[in-house]
């Protein structure tokens, strides 16, 4: 089972940028689909972006054109570059590693707050 640790969250003004990182250990992420999810109080966790083992990416409509997911299998890391941040992007962001049929690991989350 892979262990994940997120970093890079913080407070940023609207229009600003942040880069989240997800460091994996315990197993190579090369076969995993890596995903970033976010959650706000009282709401379900939602997919923000994912990248599969072949590098194919998928984004929520709300972040298309602003966020970019990437992976570096040599460093066992995944990243989420977030630009043009909006107040509605405020959430706890979680990293996920998934491989079928049922292996899924989560990090502890990192808070992103977009506020002036």
C-alpha positions, 0 to 999 in steps of 0.5 A: 500500500502506498503512503501519501503526504501532501504539501504546498497548501496555504493562504493566497489572494484571488488570482494567485497561484499555488503548487500542491505536491504529493509525495508517495512512499512504500510503493512506486506510483508508476502503475497508479492513477494519481488524483487530486480531490477537494472537500469543503465542510458539509460537502462530498469530496470531489475530483479535481484532476487525475492523471493515469499511468499513461499520462492521460489527464482529466479535469473537473469543468470548474478547474479546466484551463486553470489547474494542471496535474502532473506526475514524476514517477522517478521522484514518486511524486504528483503535483497540482499547479493551481493558477487564477485561484478563486474563492470557491477553490477554498477547500482541503485538497487530498491526494489519491493513488488508485489502481484497480480493482480496489487499491486506493490510498489517501493523504491527510490533506492540505488546506487551500484558502483563497481570500483577500 
